[in-house]
Amino acid sequence: MALKIIDHGSPEYREMTRLREQILRRPLGLTLDSEELETERPHVHIGAFEEDSLLGCCMLVREDDRTVRLRQMAVSDDIQRKGIGKALMSFAENIARDQGYRNLIMHARQHAIGFYEKMGYRVTSTEFTEVTIPHVVMEKSL
């Protein structure tokens, strides 16, 4: 498996948006729109690949000089629980550290809290609704 940064607008980015749509949005009856995707231009887009096939993805969004936020973590349904999410998280954390960030935060879906806790994250908020489902803020010092 190869982990790499993806350029916004590239063929890999378009593949990333298809995976995010399939895993994160369609099950909720939602879609990604072109305006939302355009706002992602400055973010760090990360993909996990096996040869030319995208296995999973996420992105890092600058919050402030010390904090970056993980967004849109997705791994293909048929290959979840195979270490791809863990590899993406470790890679994203290393990129964040290399860019000088000290904290990584995220809005985690309720069903994913256990995964992130195993990666050293802690819940720092009460539950709230985002994209129609329960989430919490989770955080880790880098």
Buried (B, 14 or more C-beta within 10 A) or exposed (E): EEBEEBEBEEEBBEBBBEBBBEBBBEEEEEEBEEEEBEEBEEBBBBBBBEEEEBBBBBBBBBEEEEBBBBBBBBBBEEBBEBEBBBBBBEBBBEBBEEEEBEBBBBBBBEEBBEBBEEBBBEBEEEEEEEEEEEBBBBBBEB
